């Protein structure tokens, strides 16, 4: 795929996500046009698309959507839900059905102090469950199934040792729940430490006004780090040639104030 085709594909995917996030058709189209301009400018300057979007287009699109809606990331759909909604739901429901099946099997066969179901069968159940959850995680990439893969792996040696199947089930659920909580905590912390992407990387940067900025008229552009961005201000109009500092990002506009 050529660089220009990649620009079109990236911008189209982002627009599709923004529309799904609740951004109006016209606004999403304006955001797409703005993005295409910056991507083309990056290529003309010898840089890559990732220099604008960062390593993850999904995170980039989410940040622009959150800034435009001004409600943070809460309530935004995941990239996978928008791009491949049918397959994602199928995989998630497959995982849920597998979990329920394991629980039902444990209740049905795990009575008394001795195992009522051949542990060799349980070995294969846990091995199969671990494989299904691990493969499912590769397709969802949302850390939904990985904890249950850990739980199934933890139950495998218990089945080999002939431990009661109810105990195996309890260990599976316990390890899965603990793993889920730990992974969510790690992911949240990692997200908080992610470097800013897109326009957000310009926060606290300085630039110069190249088109008069007037928030009432909705016009204005600035040049920051060799890139041209639409700009606005919360104060009085800022004339061309003024040195400014970026204080925030709202959708595709940089919010600036005079230095």
C-alpha positions in Angstrom: 0.0 0.0 0.0 1.4 3.4 -1.0 1.9 6.2 1.6 -0.9 8.2 0.1 -3.3 5.2 0.2 -2.2 4.7 3.9 -3.2 8.3 4.6 -6.7 7.7 3.1 -7.1 4.4 5.0 -6.0 5.8 8.3 -8.1 8.9 8.0 -11.2 6.8 7.0 -10.8 4.5 9.9 -10.5 7.4 12.3 -13.6 9.1 10.9 -15.5 5.8 11.3 -14.4 5.6 14.9 -15.3 9.2 15.6 -18.8 8.8 14.2 -19.3 5.6 16.3 -18.1 7.6 19.3 -21.0 10.1 18.9 -19.3 12.9 17.0 -21.5 14.6 14.4 -21.0 13.8 10.7 -19.8 17.2 9.7 -17.4 17.5 12.6 -16.0 14.1 12.0 -15.5 15.0 8.3 -13.7 18.2 9.4 -11.5 16.2 11.7 -10.7 13.7 9.0 -9.8 16.5 6.6 -7.5 18.1 9.2 -5.9 14.7 9.9 -5.2 14.1 6.2 -3.5 17.5 5.9 -1.2 16.7 8.8 -0.4 13.2 7.6 0.4 14.5 4.1 2.5 17.3 5.6 4.4 14.7 7.6 5.2 12.6 4.5 6.3 15.7 2.6 8.7 16.5 5.4 10.2 13.0 5.3 8.4 11.8 8.4 6.0 8.9 8.8 2.3 8.6 9.6 3.2 7.3 13.1 5.0 10.6 13.8 1.6 12.1 13.8 -0.6 9.4 15.2 1.9 7.7 17.5 2.4 3.9 17.5 -1.4 3.3 18.0 -4.0 4.7 15.6 -6.6 3.5 18.0 -5.3 5.5 20.9 -4.8 8.5 18.7 -8.4 8.4 17.5 -9.6 7.9 21.0 -7.8 11.0 22.3 -9.2 13.1 19.5 -12.7 11.9 20.2 -12.3 12.5 23.9 -11.0 16.0 23.3 -13.9 16.8 20.9 -16.6 15.4 23.2 -14.9 16.8 26.3 -16.0 13.9 28.5 -12.7 12.0 28.6 -12.4 8.4 27.6 -15.5 7.3 29.6 -18.1 5.8 27.4 -16.0 5.7 24.2 -16.3 2.4 22.2 -13.2 0.3 21.8 -11.4 0.3 18.4 -12.2 -3.4 18.0 -15.9 -2.9 18.6 -16.0 -0.3 15.8 -13.7 -2.0 13.2 -14.8 -5.6 13.7 -18.0 -5.6 15.8 -19.3 -9.0 14.8 -16.1 -11.0 15.3 -15.3 -9.3 18.6 -18.8 -10.1 20.0 -18.5 -13.7 18.8 -15.2 -14.2 20.4 -16.3 -12.7 23.7 -19.5 -14.7 23.8 -17.4 -17.9 23.0 -15.3 -17.1 26.0 -18.3 -16.5 28.3 -19.9 -19.8 27.1 -16.6 -21.7 27.8 -16.4 -20.2 31.3 -20.0 -21.2 32.0 -19.5 -24.7 30.6 -16.5 -25.2 32.9 -18.5 -24.0 36.0 -21.4 -26.3 35.1 -19.1 -29.2 34.6 -17.6 -28.6 38.0 -21.0 -28.4 39.7 -22.3 -31.5 37.9 -19.3 -33.8 38.5 -17.6 -32.3 41.6 -19.6 -33.8 44.5 -18.1 -35.2 47.7 -14.5 -35.5 48.8 -13.4 -37.6 45.9 -13.3 -36.7 42.2 -16.3 -38.1 40.4 -15.0 -37.3 37.0 -11.8 -38.9 35.5 -9.0 -36.4 36.1 -7.6 -37.3 32.7 -10.7 -35.7 31.2 -10.2 -32.6 33.4 -6.6 -32.4 32.2 -7.8 -32.0 28.6 -10.6 -29.6 29.7 -8.1 -27.3 31.3 -5.6 -27.6 28.4 -8.3 -26.9 25.9 -9.7 -24.0 27.9 -6.2 -22.5 28.3 -5.6 -22.7 24.5 -9.1 -21.3 23.6 -8.7 -18.3 26.0 -5.1 -17.6 24.8 -6.1 -17.7 21.2 -9.2 -15.6 21.9 -7.0 -13.0 23.6 -4.9 -12.7 20.5 -8.0 -11.6 18.6 -9.6 -9.4 21.1 -6.4 -7.8 22.6 -8.4 -6.3 25.4 -7.1 -8.5 28.3 -10.6 -10.0 28.6 -9.6 -13.7 28.1 -6.0 -13.7 29.2 -6.9 -13.9 33.0 -9.0 -17.0 32.3 -6.1 -18.6 30.4 -4.0 -18.1 33.5 -6.7 -19.7 35.6 -6.9 -22.7 33.3 -3.1 -23.1 33.4 -3.2 -23.0 37.2 -5.7 -25.8 37.3 -3.8 -28.2 34.9 -1.3 -29.5 37.5 -4.1 -30.0 40.0 -5.8 -32.3 37.5 -2.5 -34.2 37.0 -2.2 -34.7 40.7 -5.7 -36.0 41.0 -7.0 -33.1 43.1 -10.8 -33.0 43.5 -12.5 -31.3 40.6 -14.3 -28.8 42.7 -11.0 -27.6 44.1 -9.7 -27.4 40.5 -12.8 -25.2 39.7 -12.2 -23.0 42.7 -8.6 -22.5 41.8 -9.5 -21.7 38.2 -12.0 -19.0 39.3 -9.7 -17.6 42.0 -6.7 -17.3 39.8 -8.8 -15.9 36.9 -10.4 -13.2 39.1 -7.1 -12.2 40.8 -5.3 -12.1 37.4 -8.1 -9.9 35.9 -7.8 -7.4 38.8 -4.0 -7.3 38.5 -4.0 -6.9 34.7 -6.6 -4.2 34.8 -4.5 -2.3 37.4 -1.4 -2.7 35.3 -3.1 -1.6 32.1 -4.6 1.5 33.8 -1.2 2.5 35.2 0.4 1.9 31.8 -2.2 4.1 30.0 -1.6 6.9 32.5 2.1 6.8 31.6 1.6 6.8 27.8 3.3 9.6 25.9 0.9 12.1 24.3 0.1 11.4 20.6 -1.3 13.5 17.8 -1.9 17.2 18.7 -1.7 16.3 22.4 2.1 16.1 22.1 2.2 19.9 21.6 0.9 20.7 25.1 3.1 23.4 26.6 5.0 23.8 23.3 5.5 27.2 21.8 4.7 28.4 18.3 3.8 31.4 16.2 0.4 32.6 14.8 0.3 32.4 11.0 -3.4 33.4 10.7 -5.2 35.8 13.0 -6.9 33.8 15.8 -10.4 34.8 16.7 -12.5 32.4 18.8 -15.8 34.1 17.9 -15.2 33.9 14.1 -13.7 30.4 14.5 -10.6 31.2 12.6 -6.9 31.0 13.2 -3.8 28.9 12.6 -0.5 28.4 14.3 2.8 26.8 13.3 4.3 24.5 16.0 7.3 22.4 15.4 7.1 22.8 11.6 3.4 21.8 11.5 0.4 24.0 10.8 -2.6 23.5 13.1 -6.0 25.2 13.5 -6.0 27.2 16.7 -8.3 29.0 19.0 -8.0 31.0 22.2 -10.0 31.6 25.4 -9.0 35.2 25.4 -8.8 38.2 23.1 -8.0 37.8 19.4 -4.3 37.1 18.6 -2.8 38.7 15.6 -0.5 37.0 13.0 3.2 36.9 14.1 2.5 36.6 17.8 4.5 34.0 19.8 2.1 31.7 21.6 2.1 28.7 24.0 -0.2 25.7 23.6 -2.3 25.3 26.8 -4.8 22.6 25.7 -6.2 20.6 22.8 -9.8 20.6 21.7 -10.6 18.2 19.0 -8.4 19.2 16.1 -7.6 22.7 17.4 -4.8 23.9 19.6 -5.8 26.2 22.4 -3.1 28.9 22.7 -2.4 32.0 24.6 0.3 34.7 24.0 3.7 34.0 25.5 
